[in-house]
Amino acid sequence: MARIKITQVKSTIDKSKRQKATIEALGIKKLNHSVIKEVTPQIMGMVAKVNHLVTVEEI
């Protein structure tokens, strides 16, 4: 399966609880932290909800 690298580039301060929970569920702990995930519909849906806070790179 394909893999993606997700990096948080904007702060979650002043964002909704739902967006903060999505970032946490992706496994991102702090600003500029990156995680590598398998591409699944669930992960891509989560990334779509917080796409203004993260960058995504294919590996």
C-alpha positions as CSV (number, residue, x, y, z in Angstrom):
1,M,0.0,0.0,0.0
2,A,1.0,3.6,-0.5
3,R,2.3,5.6,2.4
4,I,2.1,9.3,3.2
5,K,4.0,11.6,5.5
6,I,1.7,14.0,7.4
7,T,3.3,17.1,9.0
8,Q,1.5,19.7,11.1
9,V,2.5,23.2,9.9
10,K,-0.1,25.4,11.7
11,S,-1.1,25.5,15.3
12,T,-4.4,24.2,16.6
13,I,-4.8,27.2,18.9
14,D,-8.3,28.7,18.3
15,K,-9.4,25.6,16.3
16,S,-12.5,23.5,17.1
17,K,-12.3,20.6,19.4
18,R,-13.1,18.3,16.5
19,Q,-10.0,19.5,14.6
20,K,-7.8,19.2,17.6
21,A,-9.1,15.6,18.1
22,T,-8.4,14.7,14.5
23,I,-4.8,16.0,14.7
24,E,-4.4,13.9,17.9
25,A,-6.0,10.8,16.3
26,L,-3.5,11.1,13.5
27,G,-0.8,10.7,16.1
28,I,0.6,14.2,15.7
29,K,1.9,15.6,19.0
30,K,3.1,19.1,18.3
31,L,3.9,21.6,15.6
32,N,6.3,20.4,12.9
33,H,5.9,16.8,14.1
34,S,5.5,14.2,11.3
35,V,3.9,10.8,11.1
36,I,3.9,8.2,8.4
37,K,0.6,6.5,7.7
38,E,-0.7,4.0,5.2
39,V,-3.2,5.5,2.7
40,T,-6.7,4.4,3.6
41,P,-10.0,6.1,3.1
42,Q,-10.2,6.8,6.9
43,I,-6.8,8.5,7.0
44,M,-7.5,10.5,3.8
45,G,-10.8,11.6,5.3
46,M,-9.1,12.8,8.5
47,V,-6.4,14.6,6.4
48,A,-9.1,16.3,4.4
49,K,-10.7,17.7,7.5
50,V,-7.5,19.3,8.7
51,N,-5.8,20.0,5.4
52,H,-5.3,23.7,6.3
53,L,-3.2,22.6,9.3
54,V,-1.0,19.9,7.7
55,T,1.1,19.1,4.7
56,V,1.0,15.7,3.0
57,E,3.9,14.1,1.0
58,E,3.8,10.7,-0.7
59,I,6.6,8.4,0.2
